[in-house]
Structure formats: C-alpha cells, structure tokens
Amino acid sequence: MKISTQIIHFKTDGHTQMHDITAEINEVLEKSGLSEGQVCVFGIGSTTGITTVEFEPGLTKTDVREMFEKFAPYAKHYAHNATWGDDNGAAHLRSFLVGTSFNAPFVDGRLLLGTWQQIVFVDFDTRPRNRKIAVQVMGV
C-alpha cells in the first residue's frame, strides 16, 4: 500500500462560502498513480467543513446558508464569543455539525461519486481567510 499527501491552499470569504474542490481532489488522485483505495480530505481549521452536495447556486448560495442560519445564526450571542472576544461561535458550531473531513473510495483511479455529487469545502468563519486542506490518498 502507498500513501500520498498533498496540501491545497486557497482564499475564502467566510460566511458559509462553499468551494467545489472535486477537481483538485481528482488531480491529487491522478498524480498519486494509484488505482484503488481511499481518499481522505481534511479541512485544516475548526471553522471549516468538508462534505458532498450537488454544487448548484440554489443550494450553495441560498438553501444551505438559510438552513445554517436556523441552526446556528451568526447574530446570536455565543459563550465562545465571550470567552475569546470574537464573533465566530456560530462558525465553530456549524463546523461541528458538518465535520472537517470526508472519505471516498476510488476504483480504477476514479472517485466513486454520484452523478451530481461534488466534494465541497465550506468556510464558516466570519471573515476572509487563507485556508488549507490536506488530501491523503491511500491504496494500491
């Protein structure tokens, strides 16, 4: 078995901004030269999320944001904000709900994703950030 790890860097605007990272993950997988195994995608940071979704504007710019505003609104007071003197308690709760990693199998060098399924990075923080994700490919 072989393991290959790459770090991907990009900038975000925060406030539940979603990025389709499927192409970047496929590029890492292709460079690995492996044909079968698992890909682990990990968002480095406690206000990030990694998941899958049909990446289309109705979901990514409206529906998902509205859903999270119901569960963990940005404008609410959070004990976390008082502890650290900041304003991103909602971002931490949103990250907790989604999780910061995603695993997917691959066969014949291709991710086993559904037709409308993309891997997405979500930045829940309240300001622009320089973000990193680790992509680890394991297999044969």
OpenMM code with the backbone's topology and positions (N, CA, C; nanometers):
from openmm import Vec3, app, unit

residues = "MET LYS ILE SER THR GLN ILE ILE HIS PHE LYS THR ASP GLY HIS THR GLN MET HIS ASP ILE THR ALA GLU ILE ASN GLU VAL LEU GLU LYS SER GLY LEU SER GLU GLY GLN VAL CYS VAL PHE GLY ILE GLY SER THR THR GLY ILE THR THR VAL GLU PHE GLU PRO GLY LEU THR LYS THR ASP VAL ARG GLU MET PHE GLU LYS PHE ALA PRO TYR ALA LYS HIS TYR ALA HIS ASN ALA THR TRP GLY ASP ASP ASN GLY ALA ALA HIS LEU ARG SER PHE LEU VAL GLY THR SER PHE ASN ALA PRO PHE VAL ASP GLY ARG LEU LEU LEU GLY THR TRP GLN GLN ILE VAL PHE VAL ASP PHE ASP THR ARG PRO ARG ASN ARG LYS ILE ALA VAL GLN VAL MET GLY VAL".split()
positions = [
    Vec3(0.0849, -0.1174, 0.0000),
    Vec3(0.0000, 0.0000, 0.0000),
    Vec3(0.0894, 0.1236, 0.0000),
    Vec3(0.0438, 0.2255, -0.0709),
    Vec3(0.1151, 0.3525, -0.0808),
    Vec3(0.0267, 0.4624, -0.0218),
    Vec3(0.0906, 0.5623, 0.0400),
    Vec3(0.0193, 0.6784, 0.0930),
    Vec3(0.0842, 0.8028, 0.0355),
    Vec3(0.0014, 0.8933, -0.0143),
    Vec3(0.0476, 1.0194, -0.0715),
    Vec3(-0.0352, 1.1323, -0.0115),
    Vec3(0.0314, 1.2390, 0.0336),
    Vec3(-0.0385, 1.3515, 0.0961),
    Vec3(-0.0005, 1.4811, 0.0275),
    Vec3(-0.1014, 1.5635, -0.0020),
    Vec3(-0.0782, 1.6967, -0.0581),
    Vec3(-0.1622, 1.7977, 0.0188),
    Vec3(-0.1091, 1.9194, 0.0296),
    Vec3(-0.1814, 2.0300, 0.0916),
    Vec3(-0.2242, 2.1256, -0.0197),
    Vec3(-0.3513, 2.1631, -0.0180),
    Vec3(-0.4050, 2.2578, -0.1150),
    Vec3(-0.4355, 2.3880, -0.0419),
    Vec3(-0.3929, 2.5007, -0.1002),
    Vec3(-0.4116, 2.6338, -0.0409),
    Vec3(-0.5099, 2.7142, -0.1261),
    Vec3(-0.5947, 2.7929, -0.0612),
    Vec3(-0.6823, 2.8847, -0.1330),
    Vec3(-0.7364, 2.9894, -0.0362),
    Vec3(-0.7957, 3.0948, -0.0913),
    Vec3(-0.8529, 3.2033, -0.0117),
    Vec3(-1.0042, 3.1919, -0.0117),
    Vec3(-1.0638, 3.2331, 0.1004),
    Vec3(-1.2090, 3.2275, 0.1139),
    Vec3(-1.2608, 3.3602, 0.1692),
    Vec3(-1.3924, 3.3773, 0.1602),
    Vec3(-1.4576, 3.4976, 0.2129),
    Vec3(-1.5318, 3.4724, 0.3439),
    Vec3(-1.5484, 3.3456, 0.3825),
    Vec3(-1.6206, 3.3129, 0.5055),
    Vec3(-1.7712, 3.3160, 0.4864),
    Vec3(-1.8440, 3.3175, 0.5979),
    Vec3(-1.9901, 3.3274, 0.5998),
    Vec3(-2.0579, 3.2165, 0.5186),
    Vec3(-2.0127, 3.0932, 0.5387),
    Vec3(-2.0709, 2.9735, 0.4764),
    Vec3(-2.0472, 2.9713, 0.3253),
    Vec3(-1.9356, 3.0260, 0.2837),
    Vec3(-1.8971, 3.0200, 0.1424),
    Vec3(-1.8531, 2.8781, 0.1085),
    Vec3(-1.9042, 2.8261, -0.0025),
    Vec3(-1.8732, 2.6895, -0.0444),
    Vec3(-1.7843, 2.6906, -0.1687),
    Vec3(-1.6885, 2.5971, -0.1693),
    Vec3(-1.5988, 2.5793, -0.2830),
    Vec3(-1.6066, 2.4351, -0.3296),
    Vec3(-1.6318, 2.4158, -0.4583),
    Vec3(-1.6273, 2.2823, -0.5171),
    Vec3(-1.4804, 2.2457, -0.5341),
    Vec3(-1.4334, 2.1466, -0.4582),
    Vec3(-1.2921, 2.1063, -0.4632),
    Vec3(-1.2734, 1.9710, -0.5320),
    Vec3(-1.3779, 1.9245, -0.5998),
    Vec3(-1.3713, 1.7930, -0.6644),
    Vec3(-1.2580, 1.7846, -0.7651),
    Vec3(-1.2410, 1.8869, -0.8478),
    Vec3(-1.1345, 1.8846, -0.9497),
    Vec3(-0.9974, 1.8759, -0.8848),
    Vec3(-0.9764, 1.9502, -0.7759),
    Vec3(-0.8477, 1.9471, -0.7067),
    Vec3(-0.8213, 1.8086, -0.6464),
    Vec3(-0.9255, 1.7466, -0.5924),
    Vec3(-0.9106, 1.6125, -0.5346),
    Vec3(-0.8778, 1.5122, -0.6450),
    Vec3(-0.9472, 1.5225, -0.7578),
    Vec3(-0.9183, 1.4338, -0.8708),
    Vec3(-0.7750, 1.4518, -0.9221),
    Vec3(-0.7258, 1.5733, -0.9209),
    Vec3(-0.5884, 1.5992, -0.9649),
    Vec3(-0.4877, 1.5328, -0.8712),
    Vec3(-0.5109, 1.5430, -0.7413),
    Vec3(-0.4236, 1.4771, -0.6438),
    Vec3(-0.4280, 1.3259, -0.6648),
    Vec3(-0.5478, 1.2729, -0.6845),
    Vec3(-0.5630, 1.1290, -0.7075),
    Vec3(-0.4885, 1.0861, -0.8332),
    Vec3(-0.5030, 1.1607, -0.9405),
    Vec3(-0.4348, 1.1263, -1.0657),
    Vec3(-0.2830, 1.1273, -1.0480),
    Vec3(-0.2305, 1.2285, -0.9805),
    Vec3(-0.0861, 1.2385, -0.9583),
    Vec3(-0.0331, 1.1243, -0.8719),
    Vec3(-0.1173, 1.0671, -0.7872),
    Vec3(-0.0729, 0.9596, -0.6986),
    Vec3(-0.0388, 0.8328, -0.7769),
    Vec3(-0.1015, 0.8147, -0.8927),
    Vec3(-0.0775, 0.6953, -0.9728),
    Vec3(-0.1430, 0.5698, -0.9171),
    Vec3(-0.2240, 0.5832, -0.8140),
    Vec3(-0.2891, 0.4673, -0.7538),
    Vec3(-0.4181, 0.4329, -0.8280),
    Vec3(-0.4568, 0.3053, -0.8232),
    Vec3(-0.5770, 0.2655, -0.8950),
    Vec3(-0.6949, 0.2335, -0.8033),
    Vec3(-0.6681, 0.1911, -0.6794),
    Vec3(-0.7778, 0.1551, -0.5902),
    Vec3(-0.7412, 0.1877, -0.4464),
    Vec3(-0.8381, 0.2458, -0.3738),
    Vec3(-0.8122, 0.2783, -0.2342),
    Vec3(-0.9103, 0.3803, -0.1808),
    Vec3(-0.8592, 0.4657, -0.0931),
    Vec3(-0.9395, 0.5674, -0.0253),
    Vec3(-0.8720, 0.7030, -0.0372),
    Vec3(-0.9550, 0.8068, -0.0480),
    Vec3(-0.9074, 0.9447, -0.0410),
    Vec3(-0.9679, 1.0064, 0.0844),
    Vec3(-0.8837, 1.0664, 0.1664),
    Vec3(-0.9293, 1.1402, 0.2839),
    Vec3(-0.9024, 1.2882, 0.2585),
    Vec3(-1.0065, 1.3700, 0.2730),
    Vec3(-0.9948, 1.5148, 0.2571),
    Vec3(-1.0208, 1.5754, 0.3945),
    Vec3(-0.9259, 1.6570, 0.4428),
    Vec3(-0.9348, 1.7116, 0.5778),
    Vec3(-0.9192, 1.8630, 0.5734),
    Vec3(-1.0195, 1.9339, 0.6252),
    Vec3(-1.0122, 2.0797, 0.6359),
    Vec3(-0.9331, 2.1175, 0.7588),
    Vec3(-0.8251, 2.1909, 0.7380),
    Vec3(-0.7390, 2.2303, 0.8495),
    Vec3(-0.7947, 2.3592, 0.9096),
    Vec3(-0.8576, 2.3465, 1.0234),
    Vec3(-0.9178, 2.4604, 1.0905),
    Vec3(-1.0496, 2.4207, 1.1552),
    Vec3(-1.0832, 2.4855, 1.2658),
    Vec3(-1.2019, 2.4479, 1.3426),
    Vec3(-1.3268, 2.5251, 1.3021),
    Vec3(-1.3198, 2.5996, 1.1926),
    Vec3(-1.4387, 2.6685, 1.1403),
    Vec3(-1.4611, 2.6313, 0.9941),
    Vec3(-1.4191, 2.5095, 0.9580),
    Vec3(-1.4341, 2.4620, 0.8212),
    Vec3(-1.5283, 2.3427, 0.8172),
    Vec3(-1.5685, 2.3064, 0.6978),
    Vec3(-1.6476, 2.1867, 0.6776),
    Vec3(-1.6091, 2.1223, 0.5462),
    Vec3(-1.6136, 1.9896, 0.5424),
    Vec3(-1.5926, 1.9138, 0.4190),
    Vec3(-1.7100, 1.8175, 0.4070),
    Vec3(-1.7776, 1.8199, 0.2919),
    Vec3(-1.8918, 1.7321, 0.2709),
    Vec3(-1.9153, 1.7155, 0.1214),
    Vec3(-2.0274, 1.6547, 0.0857),
    Vec3(-2.0664, 1.6460, -0.0548),
    Vec3(-2.2024, 1.7109, -0.0716),
    Vec3(-2.2258, 1.7622, -0.1920),
    Vec3(-2.3525, 1.8267, -0.2250),
    Vec3(-2.3600, 1.8373, -0.3771),
    Vec3(-2.4795, 1.8548, -0.4285),
    Vec3(-2.4919, 1.8933, -0.5691),
    Vec3(-2.4573, 2.0414, -0.5749),
    Vec3(-2.3438, 2.0732, -0.6352),
    Vec3(-2.2925, 2.2104, -0.6317),
    Vec3(-2.3632, 2.2950, -0.7366),
    Vec3(-2.4775, 2.3504, -0.6976),
    Vec3(-2.5517, 2.4406, -0.7854),
    Vec3(-2.5952, 2.5609, -0.7033),
    Vec3(-2.6098, 2.6780, -0.7664),
    Vec3(-2.6308, 2.8030, -0.6924),
    Vec3(-2.7481, 2.8041, -0.5960),
    Vec3(-2.8601, 2.7413, -0.6315),
    Vec3(-2.9747, 2.7413, -0.5403),
    Vec3(-2.9408, 2.6800, -0.4058),
    Vec3(-2.8653, 2.5696, -0.4081),
    Vec3(-2.8235, 2.5050, -0.2837),
    Vec3(-2.7092, 2.5797, -0.2167),
    Vec3(-2.6051, 2.6101, -0.2930),
    Vec3(-2.4815, 2.6597, -0.2328),
    Vec3(-2.4872, 2.8060, -0.1898),
    Vec3(-2.5662, 2.8870, -0.2563),
    Vec3(-2.5707, 3.0294, -0.2216),
    Vec3(-2.6927, 3.0681, -0.1397),
    Vec3(-2.7960, 2.9827, -0.1398),
    Vec3(-2.9193, 3.0184, -0.0695),
    Vec3(-2.9616, 2.9127, 0.0312),
    Vec3(-2.9972, 2.7938, -0.0147),
    Vec3(-3.0592, 2.6934, 0.0718),
    Vec3(-2.9711, 2.6520, 0.1895),
    Vec3(-2.8463, 2.6215, 0.1631),
    Vec3(-2.7560, 2.5775, 0.2707),
    Vec3(-2.7355, 2.6906, 0.3713),
    Vec3(-2.7147, 2.8111, 0.3229),
    Vec3(-2.6952, 2.9254, 0.4140),
    Vec3(-2.8183, 2.9494, 0.5007),
    Vec3(-2.9368, 2.9420, 0.4400),
    Vec3(-3.0598, 2.9602, 0.5170),
    Vec3(-3.0767, 2.8507, 0.6221),
    Vec3(-3.0427, 2.7275, 0.5856),
    Vec3(-3.0527, 2.6172, 0.6806),
    Vec3(-2.9627, 2.6421, 0.8027),
    Vec3(-2.8372, 2.6805, 0.7776),
    Vec3(-2.7454, 2.7030, 0.8893),
    Vec3(-2.7858, 2.8236, 0.9731),
    Vec3(-2.8484, 2.9229, 0.9136),
    Vec3(-2.8959, 3.0382, 0.9912),
    Vec3(-3.0033, 2.9957, 1.0904),
    Vec3(-3.0771, 2.8908, 1.0600),
    Vec3(-3.1782, 2.8399, 1.1537),
    Vec3(-3.1129, 2.7626, 1.2683),
    Vec3(-3.0090, 2.6849, 1.2377),
    Vec3(-2.9439, 2.6011, 1.3395),
    Vec3(-2.8427, 2.6778, 1.4249),
    Vec3(-2.7650, 2.7637, 1.3613),
    Vec3(-2.6596, 2.8371, 1.4326),
    Vec3(-2.6429, 2.9747, 1.3681),
    Vec3(-2.7336, 3.0684, 1.4006),
    Vec3(-2.7287, 3.2014, 1.3384),
    Vec3(-2.6032, 3.2794, 1.3791),
    Vec3(-2.5463, 3.3520, 1.2837),
    Vec3(-2.4271, 3.4318, 1.3122),
    Vec3(-2.4548, 3.5406, 1.4149),
    Vec3(-2.5734, 3.5999, 1.4137),
    Vec3(-2.6020, 3.7156, 1.5002),
    Vec3(-2.6292, 3.6797, 1.6460),
    Vec3(-2.6449, 3.5538, 1.6769),
    Vec3(-2.6737, 3.5108, 1.8141),
    Vec3(-2.5492, 3.5282, 1.9025),
    Vec3(-2.5725, 3.5505, 2.0312),
    Vec3(-2.4610, 3.5558, 2.1267),
    Vec3(-2.4231, 3.4131, 2.1660),
    Vec3(-2.2944, 3.3828, 2.1601),
    Vec3(-2.2430, 3.2508, 2.1985),
    Vec3(-2.1414, 3.2672, 2.3105),
    Vec3(-2.1389, 3.1738, 2.4045),
    Vec3(-2.0408, 3.1770, 2.5129),
    Vec3(-1.8989, 3.1775, 2.4563),
    Vec3(-1.8770, 3.1080, 2.3449),
    Vec3(-1.7449, 3.1078, 2.2807),
    Vec3(-1.6997, 3.2504, 2.2495),
    Vec3(-1.7912, 3.3325, 2.2007),
    Vec3(-1.7548, 3.4706, 2.1666),
    Vec3(-1.7086, 3.5476, 2.2899),
    Vec3(-1.7757, 3.5264, 2.4021),
    Vec3(-1.7372, 3.5944, 2.5263),
    Vec3(-1.6023, 3.5429, 2.5763),
    Vec3(-1.5791, 3.4138, 2.5606),
    Vec3(-1.4533, 3.3545, 2.6073),
    Vec3(-1.3336, 3.4128, 2.5334),
    Vec3(-1.3460, 3.4251, 2.4016),
    Vec3(-1.2315, 3.4671, 2.3204),
    Vec3(-1.2412, 3.6090, 2.2671),
    Vec3(-1.3511, 3.6786, 2.2952),
    Vec3(-1.3652, 3.8165, 2.2482),
    Vec3(-1.3759, 3.8244, 2.0972),
    Vec3(-1.4349, 3.7235, 2.0353),
    Vec3(-1.4514, 3.7263, 1.8897),
    Vec3(-1.5984, 3.7066, 1.8533),
    Vec3(-1.6241, 3.6787, 1.7262),
    Vec3(-1.7629, 3.6713, 1.6804),
    Vec3(-1.7942, 3.5449, 1.6006),
    Vec3(-1.7158, 3.4390, 1.6185),
    Vec3(-1.7333, 3.3231, 1.5308),
    Vec3(-1.7827, 3.1967, 1.6017),
    Vec3(-1.8577, 3.2133, 1.7088),
    Vec3(-1.9144, 3.0967, 1.7762),
    Vec3(-2.0015, 3.0137, 1.6830),
    Vec3(-2.0807, 3.0803, 1.5996),
    Vec3(-2.1655, 3.0087, 1.5038),
    Vec3(-2.0813, 2.9270, 1.4068),
    Vec3(-1.9669, 2.9809, 1.3661),
    Vec3(-1.8784, 2.9103, 1.2722),
    Vec3(-1.8287, 2.7796, 1.3324),
    Vec3(-1.7942, 2.7809, 1.4584),
    Vec3(-1.7473, 2.6587, 1.5254),
    Vec3(-1.8600, 2.5556, 1.5366),
    Vec3(-1.9810, 2.6008, 1.5683),
    Vec3(-2.0941, 2.5085, 1.5783),
    Vec3(-2.1289, 2.4489, 1.4420),
    Vec3(-2.1240, 2.5300, 1.3377),
    Vec3(-2.1523, 2.4811, 1.2029),
    Vec3(-2.0487, 2.3773, 1.1607),
    Vec3(-1.9235, 2.4029, 1.1925),
    Vec3(-1.8173, 2.3067, 1.1618),
    Vec3(-1.8404, 2.1762, 1.2373),
    Vec3(-1.8819, 2.1876, 1.3621),
    Vec3(-1.9119, 2.0703, 1.4445),
    Vec3(-2.0203, 1.9847, 1.3809),
    Vec3(-2.1224, 2.0491, 1.3244),
    Vec3(-2.2329, 1.9766, 1.2612),
    Vec3(-2.1904, 1.9050, 1.1328),
    Vec3(-2.1126, 1.9710, 1.0502),
    Vec3(-2.0727, 1.9149, 0.9202),
    Vec3(-1.9544, 1.8200, 0.9342),
    Vec3(-1.8587, 1.8574, 1.0160),
    Vec3(-1.7347, 1.7809, 1.0280),
    Vec3(-1.6283, 1.8373, 0.9347),
    Vec3(-1.5047, 1.8071, 0.9653),
    Vec3(-1.3930, 1.8655, 0.8907),
    Vec3(-1.3213, 1.7669, 0.8002),
    Vec3(-1.3806, 1.6491, 0.7812),
    Vec3(-1.3157, 1.5530, 0.6912),
    Vec3(-1.4186, 1.4724, 0.6138),
    Vec3(-1.3721, 1.4153, 0.5041),
    Vec3(-1.4560, 1.3341, 0.4173),
    Vec3(-1.3695, 1.2254, 0.3558),
    Vec3(-1.4205, 1.1034, 0.3517),
    Vec3(-1.3503, 0.9914, 0.2885),
    Vec3(-1.4312, 0.9401, 0.1715),
    Vec3(-1.3616, 0.9040, 0.0647),
    Vec3(-1.4285, 0.8473, -0.0524),
    Vec3(-1.3418, 0.7364, -0.1103),
    Vec3(-1.4041, 0.6281, -0.1536),
    Vec3(-1.3286, 0.5222, -0.2208),
    Vec3(-1.3018, 0.5612, -0.3668),
    Vec3(-1.1987, 0.4997, -0.4231),
    Vec3(-1.1748, 0.5135, -0.5666),
    Vec3(-1.1375, 0.3767, -0.6237),
    Vec3(-1.1779, 0.3547, -0.7479),
    Vec3(-1.1516, 0.2307, -0.8202),
    Vec3(-1.1109, 0.2700, -0.9618),
    Vec3(-1.0119, 0.2012, -1.0161),
    Vec3(-0.9600, 0.2328, -1.1492),
    Vec3(-0.9180, 0.3793, -1.1593),
    Vec3(-0.8655, 0.4326, -1.0492),
    Vec3(-0.8159, 0.5698, -1.0470),
    Vec3(-0.9233, 0.6766, -1.0485),
    Vec3(-1.0495, 0.6374, -1.0237),
    Vec3(-1.1604, 0.7331, -1.0270),
    Vec3(-1.2395, 0.7284, -0.8971),
    Vec3(-1.2733, 0.8484, -0.8460),
    Vec3(-1.3568, 0.8570, -0.7267),
    Vec3(-1.4941, 0.7967, -0.7542),
    Vec3(-1.5479, 0.7266, -0.6565),
    Vec3(-1.6814, 0.6688, -0.6693),
    Vec3(-1.7847, 0.7692, -0.6169),
    Vec3(-1.8081, 0.8733, -0.6952),
    Vec3(-1.9059, 0.9766, -0.6611),
    Vec3(-2.0272, 0.9626, -0.7510),
    Vec3(-2.1437, 1.0029, -0.7014),
    Vec3(-2.2647, 1.0024, -0.7820),
    Vec3(-2.2588, 1.1090, -0.8899),
    Vec3(-2.3474, 1.0995, -0.9844),
    Vec3(-2.3501, 1.1908, -1.0993),
    Vec3(-2.3523, 1.3367, -1.0570),
    Vec3(-2.4313, 1.3709, -0.9570),
    Vec3(-2.4465, 1.5103, -0.9147),
    Vec3(-2.3771, 1.5377, -0.7812),
    Vec3(-2.2829, 1.4549, -0.7445),
    Vec3(-2.2170, 1.4653, -0.6144),
    Vec3(-2.0780, 1.5257, -0.6298),
    Vec3(-2.0590, 1.6411, -0.5680),
    Vec3(-1.9284, 1.7050, -0.5658),
    Vec3(-1.8785, 1.7133, -0.4206),
    Vec3(-1.7467, 1.7142, -0.4059),
    Vec3(-1.6853, 1.7330, -0.2745),
    Vec3(-1.6679, 1.8833, -0.2551),
    Vec3(-1.7146, 1.9336, -0.1408),
    Vec3(-1.7090, 2.0776, -0.1173),
    Vec3(-1.6400, 2.1106, 0.0147),
    Vec3(-1.5719, 2.2234, 0.0123),
    Vec3(-1.5141, 2.2851, 0.1309),
    Vec3(-1.6062, 2.4005, 0.1674),
    Vec3(-1.6405, 2.4118, 0.2954),
    Vec3(-1.7241, 2.5224, 0.3423),
    Vec3(-1.6456, 2.6019, 0.4450),
    Vec3(-1.6382, 2.7339, 0.4237),
    Vec3(-1.5744, 2.8218, 0.5214),
    Vec3(-1.6842, 2.8901, 0.6017),
    Vec3(-1.6964, 2.8518, 0.7269),
    Vec3(-1.7998, 2.9064, 0.8139),
    Vec3(-1.7549, 3.0312, 0.8898),
    Vec3(-1.6264, 3.0656, 0.8855),
    Vec3(-1.5783, 3.1767, 0.9676),
    Vec3(-1.6432, 3.3080, 0.9243),
    Vec3(-1.6178, 3.4129, 1.0006),
    Vec3(-1.6854, 3.5415, 0.9798),
    Vec3(-1.5979, 3.6442, 0.9088),
    Vec3(-1.4898, 3.5985, 0.8502),
    Vec3(-1.4013, 3.6903, 0.7784),
    Vec3(-1.3237, 3.6121, 0.6722),
    Vec3(-1.2647, 3.6830, 0.5766),
    Vec3(-1.1816, 3.6141, 0.4770),
    Vec3(-1.0638, 3.5442, 0.5435),
    Vec3(-1.0249, 3.4311, 0.4865),
    Vec3(-0.9159, 3.3516, 0.5438),
    Vec3(-0.8321, 3.2903, 0.4329),
    Vec3(-0.7074, 3.2601, 0.4652),
    Vec3(-0.6242, 3.1739, 0.3828),
    Vec3(-0.6443, 3.0338, 0.4385),
    Vec3(-0.6946, 2.9432, 0.3559),
    Vec3(-0.7306, 2.8096, 0.4013),
    Vec3(-0.6408, 2.7033, 0.3425),
    Vec3(-0.6358, 2.5896, 0.4141),
    Vec3(-0.5606, 2.4734, 0.3684),
    Vec3(-0.6455, 2.3487, 0.3893),
    Vec3(-0.6354, 2.2594, 0.2929),
    Vec3(-0.6922, 2.1267, 0.3109),
    Vec3(-0.5840, 2.0243, 0.2824),
    Vec3(-0.5853, 1.9168, 0.3599),
    Vec3(-0.4943, 1.8055, 0.3370),
    Vec3(-0.5712, 1.6981, 0.2610),
    Vec3(-0.5091, 1.6468, 0.1569),
    Vec3(-0.5668, 1.5367, 0.0787),
    Vec3(-0.4712, 1.4199, 0.0877),
    Vec3(-0.5175, 1.3122, 0.1471),
    Vec3(-0.4336, 1.1947, 0.1627),
    Vec3(-0.4962, 1.0787, 0.0847),
    Vec3(-0.4158, 1.0247, -0.0072),
    Vec3(-0.4587, 0.9144, -0.0921),
    Vec3(-0.3873, 0.7887, -0.0428),
    Vec3(-0.4644, 0.6830, -0.0177),
    Vec3(-0.4090, 0.5568, 0.0305),
    Vec3(-0.4596, 0.4443, -0.0569),
    Vec3(-0.3693, 0.3597, -0.1046),
    Vec3(-0.4150, 0.2492, -0.1863),
    Vec3(-0.3038, 0.1796, -0.2611),
    Vec3(-0.3456, 0.1096, -0.3661),
    Vec3(-0.2526, 0.0327, -0.4488),
    Vec3(-0.2648, 0.0730, -0.5934),
] * unit.nanometer
topology = app.Topology()
chain = topology.addChain("A")
for resn in residues:
    res = topology.addResidue(resn, chain)
    for name in ("N", "CA", "C"):
        topology.addAtom(name, app.Element.getBySymbol(name[0]), res)
